[in-house]
């Protein structure tokens, strides 16, 4: 008996929502027409995100494993070591040279 009453209560609560067009609150109006728009947007237009605001997401970048093509610009440094710093650049600090702020 209780499950039937629970299901009935849920159906009554679910059925009491009103579905109607969105309208501004009393005494308020929609925003003014943007300078570049041909018409004033409706409430539905304002609630719909633009394409650039919600872009499509690509989770899978590759569908199958494939070897990479040869890249003629992917070359090691000429001497085989790390690249040198440009003229006038200061070298990065070592961990012992880094300044710590007192607490």
VOVEX-369496 format. One line per field, with one value per residue (C-alpha): x, y, z. Coordinates in steps of 0.001 Angstrom, whole numbers, always signed. Each point is the difference from the previous one (the first is absolute). Last residue first. Example, Ala and Ser with C-alpha at 12.3 -4.5 7.8 and 13.67 -1.06 7.14 Angstrom:
% residues 2
east = [+13670	-1370];
north = [-1060	-3440];
up = [+7140	+660];
% end
This chain:
% residues 103
east = [+56566	+3307	+189	+2456	+2484	+1282	+3774	+58	-2645	+2064	-1056	-601	+2717	-389	-464	+2301	+863	-2449	+392	+1634	-1968	+501	+2444	+433	+2394	-2323	-3191	-2241	-2208	-3775	-116	+17	-3017	-448	-3614	-1163	-695	-3658	-2140	-3665	-2820	+2199	-1076	-2761	-1628	-1034	-2228	-2454	+61	-2345	+603	+1242	-3276	-2081	-1888	-3838	-1448	+81	-1730	-2741	-554	-387	+2794	-757	+380	+2745	+2783	+3215	-961	-1462	-3765	-879	-235	-3423	-2418	-677	-3093	-1377	+2793	+1050	-1811	+831	-2651	-2056	+217	-1561	+1150	-2745	+428	+3245	-1465	-3090	+2071	+2311	-2976	-1575	+3262	+304	-3637	+477	+3215	-1797	-2807];
north = [+33044	+968	+69	-2372	+1183	-2527	-414	-3509	-1229	+1282	+3291	+231	+1606	+3685	+861	+2586	-2120	-2851	-3093	-3094	-3061	-3202	-2502	-1853	+2609	+1052	-159	-2958	+266	-145	+2306	-2871	-1561	-3650	-1123	-1430	-3695	-944	-1128	+175	+2433	+2936	+3169	-1538	+2499	+2531	+2628	+2038	+3660	+1513	+3766	+57	-1459	+2528	-1157	+23	+1954	+3371	-1414	-1521	+3355	+1639	+1842	+3473	-116	+605	-233	+2064	+2740	-2432	+392	+1189	-2476	-1548	+1914	+356	+1308	-3510	-2581	-672	-2788	-3626	-1853	-2460	-3416	-86	-2674	-1877	-3324	-1035	+598	-2053	-2801	-155	-139	-2836	-1970	+430	-974	-3151	-858	+423	-2424];
up = [+7290	-1533	-3815	-1632	-2569	-2505	-68	+1518	-2456	-2942	-1535	-3728	-2141	-811	-3653	-1580	-3054	-471	+2184	-1475	-1073	+1998	-1354	-3309	-1374	-2838	+2125	-926	-3090	-376	-3062	-2534	+1658	-942	+188	+3275	+268	+278	+2897	-765	+714	+917	+1778	+2055	+2281	-2618	+1512	-2039	+917	+2582	+93	-3622	-1224	+1901	+3062	-151	+2955	-1766	-3077	+2186	+1714	-3413	-1814	-1396	-3772	-2589	+2553	-318	+2463	+2528	+533	+3485	+2867	+672	+2169	+3701	+1843	+418	-473	-3584	-1854	-609	-1977	+1984	+1655	+3427	+2428	+1887	-1772	+1692	+3477	-807	-1565	+3030	+2365	-2004	+4	+3771	+557	-2098	+1842	+3355	-899];
% end
